[in-house]
Amino acid sequence: MKATQKDFAGLASKAATTARVFFFCGPDEAGAADAAAHIVSLLRDPGERIEFSGADLRKDPVRLGDEARSTSLFGGTRHIWVRGSGDDAHDAVANLIESEVACCPVLIVATGASDKSRIAKLLAPRADALVAMFHAPDLASVTTSVRNQAGAAGLRLGSDLAERIARGAGLDTRIVRSEIEKLALYCDAAPESPRTVGADDLDAIGASTSDDDFGPIVDTVLGGRRERLGEELARMRTMQISPVGLLLALERRAAQLAGLASRMNPGENVARFIDAEANARRVFWRDKAVLSEQLRNWNGARLERLGQRLLALHQLMLANSVDAELFLAQELATITRLARSDSARRTGTRPSHGSM
């Protein structure tokens, strides 16, 4: 089965009962992750959640099938959640579907992948699998999502504030969900006791989550600008920029770079390629210079490893929310150094630190 965000809602209930393997992909990473979570909520008994990264499964392609066909330690049900990048879980999925033994539900959320990827081609023809492609969202659809989530949480929210939340979240529904949860807690709202939200309420709970706040840090890190990193980290603390929001912004940029790299021909001039992408309106003109710089820093295996680093950091921050900002700052420094090391190699000088 195949779906997009336009028809996913209508197919979700059927897929949750008939499919066992789900592949969520496309430029809208937040939409893909939300869709996977929705499928889990529709499972009759989701049970224990087992998590893998795509890198884990690439190293051990047999492990996914073994885990999917085994029983929970406590004898209950389970489902498997895979955070992948591109086709890094391809061999594991191929091994999984070769067996006729029933498996638990397996949900794969893959950044930098599309419905034309190798995994998608494996799964799309199967009646027991779903491939769902999520294109980049627009302001209107995310604003509607804000209002729907707010209503479900007992918040009465005007269109202007809903749009403000959508813009501030960079159209990322994962950040939207976090903001709605904070608003509901701050306003003491619940479905049975709704509250009206004002601009002052939003000001009171909001960590800075605007792309205008994230952008300079993302460009500093992926551009390898070590001389600016200290200033940007200080700004992150002073402005209380959301660590999770910043990490998601980095993941979005890494996925964008992966998409661009996949369309480049070997040896193609980066500047001319980015000009062509901007002319085709696939790249915003204002981002041409930084994207050109970052594509030179991150390509091929290095870009793949960057995605893996960010996925590992995401899992670490989710597991250690108290120290999330510390872990993020440490990894930002490491990625900045690695980007600059690559710049040094390109200019013919030897880097002073090890490569990525």
Contacts in CASP RR format, 6 or more apart in sequence:
PFRMAT RR
TARGET T0000
AUTHOR 0000-0000-0000
METHOD contacts of the structure
MODEL  1
MKATQKDFAGLASKAATTARVFFFCGPDEAGAADAAAHIVSLLRDPGERI
EFSGADLRKDPVRLGDEARSTSLFGGTRHIWVRGSGDDAHDAVANLIESE
VACCPVLIVATGASDKSRIAKLLAPRADALVAMFHAPDLASVTTSVRNQA
GAAGLRLGSDLAERIARGAGLDTRIVRSEIEKLALYCDAAPESPRTVGAD
DLDAIGASTSDDDFGPIVDTVLGGRRERLGEELARMRTMQISPVGLLLAL
ERRAAQLAGLASRMNPGENVARFIDAEANARRVFWRDKAVLSEQLRNWNG
ARLERLGQRLLALHQLMLANSVDAELFLAQELATITRLARSDSARRTGTR
PSHGSM
1 11 0 8 1.000
1 15 0 8 1.000
1 19 0 8 1.000
1 124 0 8 1.000
1 126 0 8 1.000
1 127 0 8 1.000
1 129 0 8 1.000
1 130 0 8 1.000
1 131 0 8 1.000
2 115 0 8 1.000
2 124 0 8 1.000
2 130 0 8 1.000
2 131 0 8 1.000
2 132 0 8 1.000
2 133 0 8 1.000
3 11 0 8 1.000
3 15 0 8 1.000
3 130 0 8 1.000
3 131 0 8 1.000
3 132 0 8 1.000
3 133 0 8 1.000
4 132 0 8 1.000
4 133 0 8 1.000
4 134 0 8 1.000
4 135 0 8 1.000
5 28 0 8 1.000
5 31 0 8 1.000
5 35 0 8 1.000
5 132 0 8 1.000
5 134 0 8 1.000
5 135 0 8 1.000
5 137 0 8 1.000
8 35 0 8 1.000
8 132 0 8 1.000
8 134 0 8 1.000
11 130 0 8 1.000
12 35 0 8 1.000
12 38 0 8 1.000
12 39 0 8 1.000
12 42 0 8 1.000
13 42 0 8 1.000
15 22 0 8 1.000
15 39 0 8 1.000
15 130 0 8 1.000
16 39 0 8 1.000
16 42 0 8 1.000
16 43 0 8 1.000
17 42 0 8 1.000
17 44 0 8 1.000
18 127 0 8 1.000
18 128 0 8 1.000
19 105 0 8 1.000
19 127 0 8 1.000
19 128 0 8 1.000
19 129 0 8 1.000
19 130 0 8 1.000
20 102 0 8 1.000
20 103 0 8 1.000
20 104 0 8 1.000
20 105 0 8 1.000
20 106 0 8 1.000
20 128 0 8 1.000
20 129 0 8 1.000
21 93 0 8 1.000
21 96 0 8 1.000
21 97 0 8 1.000
21 103 0 8 1.000
21 105 0 8 1.000
21 106 0 8 1.000
21 108 0 8 1.000
21 123 0 8 1.000
21 126 0 8 1.000
21 128 0 8 1.000
21 129 0 8 1.000
21 130 0 8 1.000
22 36 0 8 1.000
22 39 0 8 1.000
22 105 0 8 1.000
22 106 0 8 1.000
22 107 0 8 1.000
22 108 0 8 1.000
22 129 0 8 1.000
22 130 0 8 1.000
22 132 0 8 1.000
23 93 0 8 1.000
23 108 0 8 1.000
23 110 0 8 1.000
23 113 0 8 1.000
23 119 0 8 1.000
23 120 0 8 1.000
23 123 0 8 1.000
23 129 0 8 1.000
23 130 0 8 1.000
23 131 0 8 1.000
23 132 0 8 1.000
24 31 0 8 1.000
24 32 0 8 1.000
24 33 0 8 1.000
24 35 0 8 1.000
24 36 0 8 1.000
24 107 0 8 1.000
24 108 0 8 1.000
24 109 0 8 1.000
24 110 0 8 1.000
24 132 0 8 1.000
24 134 0 8 1.000
25 32 0 8 1.000
25 86 0 8 1.000
25 109 0 8 1.000
25 110 0 8 1.000
25 112 0 8 1.000
25 113 0 8 1.000
25 114 0 8 1.000
25 115 0 8 1.000
25 117 0 8 1.000
25 120 0 8 1.000
25 131 0 8 1.000
25 132 0 8 1.000
25 133 0 8 1.000
25 134 0 8 1.000
26 32 0 8 1.000
26 112 0 8 1.000
26 113 0 8 1.000
26 114 0 8 1.000
26 115 0 8 1.000
26 133 0 8 1.000
26 134 0 8 1.000
26 135 0 8 1.000
27 134 0 8 1.000
27 135 0 8 1.000
27 136 0 8 1.000
27 255 0 8 1.000
27 256 0 8 1.000
28 134 0 8 1.000
28 135 0 8 1.000
28 136 0 8 1.000
28 137 0 8 1.000
29 109 0 8 1.000
29 111 0 8 1.000
29 134 0 8 1.000
29 172 0 8 1.000
29 248 0 8 1.000
29 251 0 8 1.000
29 252 0 8 1.000
29 255 0 8 1.000
30 137 0 8 1.000
30 171 0 8 1.000
30 172 0 8 1.000
30 173 0 8 1.000
30 174 0 8 1.000
30 175 0 8 1.000
30 248 0 8 1.000
31 134 0 8 1.000
31 137 0 8 1.000
31 173 0 8 1.000
32 109 0 8 1.000
32 110 0 8 1.000
32 132 0 8 1.000
32 134 0 8 1.000
33 109 0 8 1.000
33 174 0 8 1.000
34 173 0 8 1.000
34 174 0 8 1.000
34 177 0 8 1.000
35 132 0 8 1.000
35 134 0 8 1.000
36 81 0 8 1.000
36 107 0 8 1.000
36 109 0 8 1.000
39 105 0 8 1.000
39 107 0 8 1.000
39 130 0 8 1.000
40 46 0 8 1.000
40 49 0 8 1.000
40 79 0 8 1.000
40 81 0 8 1.000
40 105 0 8 1.000
40 107 0 8 1.000
43 79 0 8 1.000
43 105 0 8 1.000
45 77 0 8 1.000
46 77 0 8 1.000
46 79 0 8 1.000
46 105 0 8 1.000
47 72 0 8 1.000
47 76 0 8 1.000
47 77 0 8 1.000
47 78 0 8 1.000
47 79 0 8 1.000
48 72 0 8 1.000
48 73 0 8 1.000
48 74 0 8 1.000
48 76 0 8 1.000
48 77 0 8 1.000
48 78 0 8 1.000
48 79 0 8 1.000
49 78 0 8 1.000
49 79 0 8 1.000
49 80 0 8 1.000
49 81 0 8 1.000
50 67 0 8 1.000
50 78 0 8 1.000
50 79 0 8 1.000
50 80 0 8 1.000
50 81 0 8 1.000
51 80 0 8 1.000
51 81 0 8 1.000
51 82 0 8 1.000
51 83 0 8 1.000
51 315 0 8 1.000
52 63 0 8 1.000
52 64 0 8 1.000
52 67 0 8 1.000
52 80 0 8 1.000
52 81 0 8 1.000
52 82 0 8 1.000
52 83 0 8 1.000
52 89 0 8 1.000
53 82 0 8 1.000
53 83 0 8 1.000
53 84 0 8 1.000
53 308 0 8 1.000
53 311 0 8 1.000
53 312 0 8 1.000
53 315 0 8 1.000
54 82 0 8 1.000
54 83 0 8 1.000
54 84 0 8 1.000
54 85 0 8 1.000
54 88 0 8 1.000
54 89 0 8 1.000
54 92 0 8 1.000
54 308 0 8 1.000
54 311 0 8 1.000
55 84 0 8 1.000
55 85 0 8 1.000
55 88 0 8 1.000
55 308 0 8 1.000
55 311 0 8 1.000
55 312 0 8 1.000
56 63 0 8 1.000
57 63 0 8 1.000
57 64 0 8 1.000
57 82 0 8 1.000
57 88 0 8 1.000
57 89 0 8 1.000
57 91 0 8 1.000
57 92 0 8 1.000
58 88 0 8 1.000
58 89 0 8 1.000
58 91 0 8 1.000
58 92 0 8 1.000
60 92 0 8 1.000
61 91 0 8 1.000
61 92 0 8 1.000
61 94 0 8 1.000
61 95 0 8 1.000
62 92 0 8 1.000
62 95 0 8 1.000
63 92 0 8 1.000
64 80 0 8 1.000
64 82 0 8 1.000
64 89 0 8 1.000
64 92 0 8 1.000
64 93 0 8 1.000
64 95 0 8 1.000
64 96 0 8 1.000
64 106 0 8 1.000
65 92 0 8 1.000
65 95 0 8 1.000
65 96 0 8 1.000
65 99 0 8 1.000
65 103 0 8 1.000
67 80 0 8 1.000
68 80 0 8 1.000
68 96 0 8 1.000
68 103 0 8 1.000
68 104 0 8 1.000
68 106 0 8 1.000
69 99 0 8 1.000
69 101 0 8 1.000
69 102 0 8 1.000
69 103 0 8 1.000
69 104 0 8 1.000
71 78 0 8 1.000
72 78 0 8 1.000
77 104 0 8 1.000
78 104 0 8 1.000
79 104 0 8 1.000
79 105 0 8 1.000
79 106 0 8 1.000
79 107 0 8 1.000
80 104 0 8 1.000
80 105 0 8 1.000
80 106 0 8 1.000
80 107 0 8 1.000
81 107 0 8 1.000
81 109 0 8 1.000
82 89 0 8 1.000
82 106 0 8 1.000
82 107 0 8 1.000
82 108 0 8 1.000
82 109 0 8 1.000
82 110 0 8 1.000
83 109 0 8 1.000
83 311 0 8 1.000
83 314 0 8 1.000
83 315 0 8 1.000
84 108 0 8 1.000
84 109 0 8 1.000
84 110 0 8 1.000
84 111 0 8 1.000
84 113 0 8 1.000
84 311 0 8 1.000
85 110 0 8 1.000
85 111 0 8 1.000
85 112 0 8 1.000
85 113 0 8 1.000
85 258 0 8 1.000
85 304 0 8 1.000
85 307 0 8 1.000
85 308 0 8 1.000
85 311 0 8 1.000
86 110 0 8 1.000
86 111 0 8 1.000
86 112 0 8 1.000
86 113 0 8 1.000
86 117 0 8 1.000
86 119 0 8 1.000
86 258 0 8 1.000
87 110 0 8 1.000
87 113 0 8 1.000
87 117 0 8 1.000
87 118 0 8 1.000
87 119 0 8 1.000
88 304 0 8 1.000
88 308 0 8 1.000
89 108 0 8 1.000
89 110 0 8 1.000
89 119 0 8 1.000
90 118 0 8 1.000
90 119 0 8 1.000
90 122 0 8 1.000
93 108 0 8 1.000
93 119 0 8 1.000
93 122 0 8 1.000
93 123 0 8 1.000
94 122 0 8 1.000
96 103 0 8 1.000
96 106 0 8 1.000
97 122 0 8 1.000
97 123 0 8 1.000
97 126 0 8 1.000
97 129 0 8 1.000
108 119 0 8 1.000
110 117 0 8 1.000
110 119 0 8 1.000
111 251 0 8 1.000
111 254 0 8 1.000
111 255 0 8 1.000
111 258 0 8 1.000
111 307 0 8 1.000
111 311 0 8 1.000
112 255 0 8 1.000
112 258 0 8 1.000
112 259 0 8 1.000
113 119 0 8 1.000
113 120 0 8 1.000
114 120 0 8 1.000
114 133 0 8 1.000
115 124 0 8 1.000
115 131 0 8 1.000
115 133 0 8 1.000
120 131 0 8 1.000
120 133 0 8 1.000
123 129 0 8 1.000
123 130 0 8 1.000
123 131 0 8 1.000
124 131 0 8 1.000
136 171 0 8 1.000
137 171 0 8 1.000
137 173 0 8 1.000
138 171 0 8 1.000
139 163 0 8 1.000
139 166 0 8 1.000
139 167 0 8 1.000
139 171 0 8 1.000
142 166 0 8 1.000
142 169 0 8 1.000
142 171 0 8 1.000
142 173 0 8 1.000
142 176 0 8 1.000
143 159 0 8 1.000
143 162 0 8 1.000
143 163 0 8 1.000
143 166 0 8 1.000
144 162 0 8 1.000
145 166 0 8 1.000
145 173 0 8 1.000
145 176 0 8 1.000
146 157 0 8 1.000
146 162 0 8 1.000
146 163 0 8 1.000
146 165 0 8 1.000
146 166 0 8 1.000
146 176 0 8 1.000
146 180 0 8 1.000
147 157 0 8 1.000
147 158 0 8 1.000
147 159 0 8 1.000
147 162 0 8 1.000
149 176 0 8 1.000
149 177 0 8 1.000
149 180 0 8 1.000
150 156 0 8 1.000
150 157 0 8 1.000
150 162 0 8 1.000
150 180 0 8 1.000
150 183 0 8 1.000
150 197 0 8 1.000
151 157 0 8 1.000
151 191 0 8 1.000
151 194 0 8 1.000
152 191 0 8 1.000
153 180 0 8 1.000
153 181 0 8 1.000
153 183 0 8 1.000
153 184 0 8 1.000
153 189 0 8 1.000
153 190 0 8 1.000
153 191 0 8 1.000
154 184 0 8 1.000
154 189 0 8 1.000
154 190 0 8 1.000
154 191 0 8 1.000
154 193 0 8 1.000
154 194 0 8 1.000
154 195 0 8 1.000
155 180 0 8 1.000
155 183 0 8 1.000
155 184 0 8 1.000
155 187 0 8 1.000
155 189 0 8 1.000
155 194 0 8 1.000
155 195 0 8 1.000
155 196 0 8 1.000
155 197 0 8 1.000
156 194 0 8 1.000
156 195 0 8 1.000
156 196 0 8 1.000
156 197 0 8 1.000
157 165 0 8 1.000
157 197 0 8 1.000
158 197 0 8 1.000
161 197 0 8 1.000
161 198 0 8 1.000
161 199 0 8 1.000
161 202 0 8 1.000
164 199 0 8 1.000
164 202 0 8 1.000
165 176 0 8 1.000
165 179 0 8 1.000
165 180 0 8 1.000
165 202 0 8 1.000
166 176 0 8 1.000
167 210 0 8 1.000
168 175 0 8 1.000
168 209 0 8 1.000
168 210 0 8 1.000
168 211 0 8 1.000
169 175 0 8 1.000
169 176 0 8 1.000
169 179 0 8 1.000
169 209 0 8 1.000
170 209 0 8 1.000
170 210 0 8 1.000
170 211 0 8 1.000
172 245 0 8 1.000
172 248 0 8 1.000
172 252 0 8 1.000
174 244 0 8 1.000
174 248 0 8 1.000
175 209 0 8 1.000
175 242 0 8 1.000
175 244 0 8 1.000
175 245 0 8 1.000
175 248 0 8 1.000
178 242 0 8 1.000
178 244 0 8 1.000
179 205 0 8 1.000
179 206 0 8 1.000
179 209 0 8 1.000
182 205 0 8 1.000
182 206 0 8 1.000
183 189 0 8 1.000
183 197 0 8 1.000
183 201 0 8 1.000
183 202 0 8 1.000
183 205 0 8 1.000
184 190 0 8 1.000
186 201 0 8 1.000
186 204 0 8 1.000
186 205 0 8 1.000
187 195 0 8 1.000
187 197 0 8 1.000
187 201 0 8 1.000
188 195 0 8 1.000
189 195 0 8 1.000
206 240 0 8 1.000
207 240 0 8 1.000
207 241 0 8 1.000
207 242 0 8 1.000
208 239 0 8 1.000
208 240 0 8 1.000
208 241 0 8 1.000
208 242 0 8 1.000
209 241 0 8 1.000
209 242 0 8 1.000
209 245 0 8 1.000
211 249 0 8 1.000
213 239 0 8 1.000
213 241 0 8 1.000
214 241 0 8 1.000
214 245 0 8 1.000
214 246 0 8 1.000
214 249 0 8 1.000
215 249 0 8 1.000
216 232 0 8 1.000
216 235 0 8 1.000
217 232 0 8 1.000
217 233 0 8 1.000
217 235 0 8 1.000
217 236 0 8 1.000
217 241 0 8 1.000
217 246 0 8 1.000
217 249 0 8 1.000
217 332 0 8 1.000
218 246 0 8 1.000
218 249 0 8 1.000
218 250 0 8 1.000
218 253 0 8 1.000
219 225 0 8 1.000
219 290 0 8 1.000
219 294 0 8 1.000
220 228 0 8 1.000
220 229 0 8 1.000
220 232 0 8 1.000
220 336 0 8 1.000
221 229 0 8 1.000
221 232 0 8 1.000
221 250 0 8 1.000
221 332 0 8 1.000
221 335 0 8 1.000
221 336 0 8 1.000
221 339 0 8 1.000
222 250 0 8 1.000
222 253 0 8 1.000
222 254 0 8 1.000
222 257 0 8 1.000
222 290 0 8 1.000
222 294 0 8 1.000
222 297 0 8 1.000
222 298 0 8 1.000
222 335 0 8 1.000
222 339 0 8 1.000
223 290 0 8 1.000
223 293 0 8 1.000
223 294 0 8 1.000
223 297 0 8 1.000
223 336 0 8 1.000
223 339 0 8 1.000
223 340 0 8 1.000
223 343 0 8 1.000
224 297 0 8 1.000
224 336 0 8 1.000
224 337 0 8 1.000
224 339 0 8 1.000
224 340 0 8 1.000
224 343 0 8 1.000
225 336 0 8 1.000
225 340 0 8 1.000
226 336 0 8 1.000
226 337 0 8 1.000
226 340 0 8 1.000
229 332 0 8 1.000
229 333 0 8 1.000
229 336 0 8 1.000
233 329 0 8 1.000
233 332 0 8 1.000
235 241 0 8 1.000
236 243 0 8 1.000
236 246 0 8 1.000
236 325 0 8 1.000
236 329 0 8 1.000
237 325 0 8 1.000
243 317 0 8 1.000
243 324 0 8 1.000
243 325 0 8 1.000
243 328 0 8 1.000
244 317 0 8 1.000
244 324 0 8 1.000
246 328 0 8 1.000
247 310 0 8 1.000
247 313 0 8 1.000
247 314 0 8 1.000
247 317 0 8 1.000
247 328 0 8 1.000
250 310 0 8 1.000
251 307 0 8 1.000
251 310 0 8 1.000
251 311 0 8 1.000
251 314 0 8 1.000
253 294 0 8 1.000
254 298 0 8 1.000
254 303 0 8 1.000
254 306 0 8 1.000
254 307 0 8 1.000
254 310 0 8 1.000
256 291 0 8 1.000
257 291 0 8 1.000
257 294 0 8 1.000
257 295 0 8 1.000
257 298 0 8 1.000
257 303 0 8 1.000
258 303 0 8 1.000
258 304 0 8 1.000
258 307 0 8 1.000
260 273 0 8 1.000
260 274 0 8 1.000
260 277 0 8 1.000
260 283 0 8 1.000
260 291 0 8 1.000
260 295 0 8 1.000
261 295 0 8 1.000
261 298 0 8 1.000
261 299 0 8 1.000
261 300 0 8 1.000
261 303 0 8 1.000
263 273 0 8 1.000
263 277 0 8 1.000
264 270 0 8 1.000
264 273 0 8 1.000
264 295 0 8 1.000
270 292 0 8 1.000
270 295 0 8 1.000
270 296 0 8 1.000
271 292 0 8 1.000
273 295 0 8 1.000
274 283 0 8 1.000
274 288 0 8 1.000
274 291 0 8 1.000
274 292 0 8 1.000
274 295 0 8 1.000
275 288 0 8 1.000
277 283 0 8 1.000
278 284 0 8 1.000
278 285 0 8 1.000
278 288 0 8 1.000
283 291 0 8 1.000
294 339 0 8 1.000
296 343 0 8 1.000
296 346 0 8 1.000
297 339 0 8 1.000
297 342 0 8 1.000
297 343 0 8 1.000
298 306 0 8 1.000
298 339 0 8 1.000
298 342 0 8 1.000
302 342 0 8 1.000
302 356 0 8 1.000
305 356 0 8 1.000
306 335 0 8 1.000
306 356 0 8 1.000
309 331 0 8 1.000
309 334 0 8 1.000
309 335 0 8 1.000
309 356 0 8 1.000
313 327 0 8 1.000
313 328 0 8 1.000
313 331 0 8 1.000
316 327 0 8 1.000
317 324 0 8 1.000
317 327 0 8 1.000
317 328 0 8 1.000
320 327 0 8 1.000
337 353 0 8 1.000
338 353 0 8 1.000
338 355 0 8 1.000
338 356 0 8 1.000
340 351 0 8 1.000
341 351 0 8 1.000
341 352 0 8 1.000
341 353 0 8 1.000
341 354 0 8 1.000
341 355 0 8 1.000
341 356 0 8 1.000
342 351 0 8 1.000
342 355 0 8 1.000
342 356 0 8 1.000
344 350 0 8 1.000
344 351 0 8 1.000
344 352 0 8 1.000
345 351 0 8 1.000
END
